[in-house]
Amino acid sequence: MTQPTKSLRWTRKLSSLLWLYSDGMASFWTYTTHHQYSLATGTRLEDSIRQAHPRFPCFLRALGIWLLLLLIALLNGAIREVLIMPRFGEQGGYIGSTAILCAAIILVAFFSISWIGPKDRLEALVVGTVWVALTVAFEFLPGHYVFGNSWED
C-alpha cells in the first residue's frame, strides 16, 4: 500500500475542516433561526421582546405594520398604472402587480412578526385575521361612503 502524497494529505485535511465548518455553521444557523437566541444576552428574543413591550401594544404594532402594507399597496397600484400596464397590457399589469404585492406582503410579514411580538400562534393568527378584516374594510367602505359607489359596483 502506498502512502498518499503530502499535497493529497493536506487536501484531505482541508476538505475535512471545511466540511466540519460548514456543518457547524448549518447547525448554528438552524439553532439560531429556530430558537432565536440573542447572542449578546443569551436570552430568547421572543422573551426579551415580550418583556420590553406589554401585550396590548402588540396590536398597535400590528396596526402600524398594516398601515405600512396599505402604503405599499397604494404605491404598487400607482406603479402598476404608470409602469407595468403600458408595457404588459391590462391583464399582464394586474397579474404582475398582484405577484409583486403578494411578495411584498410576505416579506413585510416575515420580517416584522418578531417586532410585533405575538405571544403564541393564536395571537399571530388574530393579527393576520385583523389584517384581512382591515384590508376588506378598506377595499369596500371608502368606495361606498367616500366615493359614493353603490354596493353593487
N, C-alpha and C positions, 0 to 999 in steps of 0.2 A: 504494500500500500504506500502510495507516495504522499508526502506532506504537501499541503496547499502552499502556494507561494505567499510571500509576505503581503503583496497587494491584495490577494484574494482574502487573506485573513482580515485585513483592515476593512475591506469592503463588507465582509460578513458582520464585523463588529459595528460598523457604521449603520448598516441596514437594521441590525437588531436594536441599536439605540434609537433610530428614527421610528421603528415600529413601536417601541416602548413609549416614546414621547407622544406619538400620535394617539396611541391607545389611552395613555394617561390624560391627554387633552380632551379626548372624546368623553372619557369618564367624568372629568372635571366639568365639561360643558353640560353633560346630561344632569349631573348632580346640581349644578348651579341653576340651570333652567327649570328643573322640576321642583326643586326645593326653594329656589330664590333666596339664598342666604346672602346677607351683606358681608363682603369680605372685610370691610373696615371694622364693623362692630361685632360680627359673628352672630347677629340675630336674624330671624326671618324677616324679610322685607314686608310681608303682609302684616306681621305683628307690629312693626315699627310704624307702618302707615296707619294702622288702626288706632294705635296709641296716640299718634300725633293729631289725628282727625277723628272726632266723635262720629257716631253712626249717622246722624241726621245730615251733616254736610256731604255724605256720600251722594245723596240725591241732588244736592245743589251742584256738586261737581259733575254728575251725570247730565244735569240740565245744561251746564256750561259746555260740555262736550257736544251735546245735541245742537246747541246754538252754533258751534263750530261746524258741525256736519251740515247744518242749514246753510251756512255761508258757503261751504264747499259746493253744495248742490246748486245754489244760485250762480256761483261762478262757473260751474260745469254747464249749466244751461246757457249762459252767455257765450262761453267758448264753443258750445255746440252750434249756436246760431251764427256766430261770426266766422269760425274756422272750419268746423267739421262738415256742416251741411253743404256749404258751397262746393266742397271738394268731393264729397261722397253721396250727395243727394239726401232726401228727407229720411228714407228708411235707413240708409247706412249711417246717417248722423245720429238717429235715435239709438241704433244698435251700439255704435261706438261710444256714445255718451253714457248709455246705461252700463256698459262694461267698465268704463273709466270710473263712474260714480260708485259702482259696487266695489271695485278695487280700493278706492279711496276710503269708503266706509269701513271695509275690513281692516285696512291699515290703521286708521284712526282708532277703531275699537280695540285692536290688538295692542297698540302702544299706549293707550290711555286707561286700560282696565285696571292696571296696578295703581294708577294715580287716583282713580275713582274709589278703589278700595272696598268692593263689596265683601261682606264677612263670610259669605258662603255662596254656593251655586244658586240657591233660591233667590238671594238678593241680586245676584248678577242677572238672573232671569227676569226679575222685576224691572231692573234697569233697562234691559232690552225691550220688554213689553211697553214700558213707558215711552221709550224712543219710538216704537212703532205707532203707538197711540198719538203721540205728538205729531209725527210725520203725517198720519192720515188726517188729523185735525187741521194741520197747516195746509194740506192739499185741498181740502174742501171748504173749510169755513171762510177764508178770505175771498175765495171766488164767489161765494154766495152773498156774504154780508158786505164786503168791501166793494167788489166789482159788480154786484147786482145780478149775477148769473142765476138762472133758475136751477133747482136741484136736478132737473132732467139733463141739463147741459153737462 
